[in-house]
Amino acid sequence: MGTVVTTAAQVHLLAADAAAKAVVAAQTRMALTQAFRIILACFSSLGGILAIYAALGAASYRIIRVMARRWQGARHGEQDVPYGPSAPGPRPCADDIAERRPVSP
């Protein structure tokens, strides 16, 4: 076997190359970690938003179904409207309407 003789300059270049590779590896690792955190935050936000919309959609569907059942089961005239007459009264005749009309000078 041959003996490998290295000079101080070669050793220095090898050490600088190893240090540069270590720095690049650390930067790559840090960039990937940061990118992973950003992607994780985006997907978790998307998941939260989709969960909110799913809950709103389910609640809307349920409310519409309850309202439809109530409307189908109700008989006309059975439920009064707020601020409305409870039962239809007699219709006024033309003479009654003419008496109530103010006379303008």
C-alpha positions, 0 to 999 in steps of 0.5 A: 500500500502506498502512503498518502501524504497530505499537506496542511493546505489539503487538510484545510480544504477538506475541513472547509469542505466538510464545514460547508457541507454541514452548514448546507445540511443544517440550512436544508434541515431548517428550511424543510422544518419551517416548510413542514410547519407552514404546510401543517398550519395550512392544512389544520386551518383548512380542516378547521374551516371545513369542520365549521362549514360542515357543522353549519350545513348540518344545522341548516339542514336540521332546521329546515327539516324541523320547519317543514315538518311543523308546516306540514303538520299545521292546520290553517287557522290553528296558529295565529300570526303575531300582531294579526287578527285571531279570526277573520271578522265581517267585511265592512260594507261600502257605507262603513268605509265612506263614513270613516273617510275624512272629508277634505275642505 
